[in-house]
Amino acid sequence: MSKGKEIKIFILMAAVFTVFYYLPLGWPRFDSAIAESLALTKWYAREHVILCLLPAFWIAGGIGSFVSQQSVMRYLGPTAPKALSYGVASVAGTILAVCSCTILPLFSGIYRMGAGLGPATAFLYSGPAINALAIILTAKVLGWQLGAARAIFAIVFSIVIGATMHFLFRHEERAKVIKMAEMPKPSATRPLWQTASFFAVMVGILVFANWGSPSNDEAGFFAIVFAAKWVIAAILAALLGLMLWRWLKLSGVKILITAIGTVVFCIFVPGHPEGAVLLVMAGLVWATAGHNGEAGDWFEQSWINAKQIFPLLIGGVLVAGLLLGRPGREGLIPSEWITSSLGGNSFGANAFAAVAGSLMYFATLTEIPILQGLLGNGMGQGPALALLLSGPALSLPSMIVINSVLGIKKTAAYVSLVVCLSALIGWGYGAWVT
């Protein structure tokens, strides 16, 4: 072993020892931050892993197994018509309407299958940022001006960020096109309509299983769908089971046993949909693991995604909780530092809002009550918009995973674009409304 490597190991060991030697146990803020870190991670595990991440891993695995690179290149590749690629990326993200962490397996899947950096990052931003329900609630709770500004600039951002990322790394994108052109074209294993139907059903399960309630006292389309979300998700799950049996040739006995077990669980343990989803996921593993052919490859691809992304996300959530705490609670960074830095409409206040939003973890729709409280404590309209544009699309956990997919340079460029554009637009908006 080289001398340089030995020195690095020694420095790492010394650093770990020093951290634990001087660990400030007994300091109230540190002890509280540790509790907040664990509490946020517990909440994330309960609210997002089963219903959001697990279906997303299977969808991402399906992209790697069932979608040809040529198809991805045709619609999202670097040489695809810009109107088509960016239109598909922004629309796909809007339909999913998931949080900044749930979008990551899907982004990783399409990027590694050959999607251009521009359309892929447009999709990465649009998924959590362009959420119809969140925009409607923003207009209702925080005012129509903020709601309209959020809707307009989130759509513009997805295209501008994607196009800028493509321009910044155009030479690498050109090399990717050349490499993809040299690869042999695989023969289609099934008609396009079957593949499209398969993904539509899986995406439908993800969307409806995570459909949020607009409010406790509001009627309308979103409330009606929320009331029927589990019925719709169950119908889609039954359709998926039929597709797995007929198209992927999975064991009908295993699928039937999984379906019966899930129904029995729902009857005897009502009110715990996450348990039913876990049973379905366990049935999928049972039916696909070790299967010869593309079903087995689907499991392998999904497992690879889970192994890579899940540890990074959990680690990121732990760090985010340690530094910033949960909504309404404090981590190592005092909340008054944040609140006192968001007043008025200076560029510094907007920049601080954009940076703080990019580090915090916002589950879908939770940014609205948080901002409502901050606005009540003197937050300016500009910083509020800056946080709305950066917060849902980025978080410390998502940055860690994006870095594992894109590398440090592209991740830094993407994060910088989101933060800088959010700060500039917030600053301009604040000057306009005041």
Secondary structure, DSSP 8 states (H G I E B T S, - for coil): --HHHHHHHHHHHHHHHHHHHT--TT-HHHHHHHHHHHHHHHHHIIIIIIIIIHHHHHHHHHHHHHS-HHHHHHHHSTTS-HHHHHHHHHHHHHHH---TTTHHHHHHHHHHTT--HHHHHHHHHHHHH--HHHHHHHHHHH-HHHHHHHHHHHHHHHHHHHHHHHHHTHHHHHHHHHHHHTS-----SS-HHHHHHHHHHHHHHHHHHT---S-TT--SHHHHHHHTHHHHHHHHHHHHHHHHHHTS---HHHHHHHHHHHHHHHHHSTT-HHHHHHHHHHHHHHHHTT-SSHHHHHHHHHHHHHHHHHHHHHHHHHHHHHHH-STTS--SS-HHHHHHTSBS--HHHHHHHHHHHHHS---TTTHHHHHHHHHHTTB-HHHHHHHHHHTTT--HHHHHHHHHHH-HHHHHHHHHHHHHHHHHHHHHHHHHH-
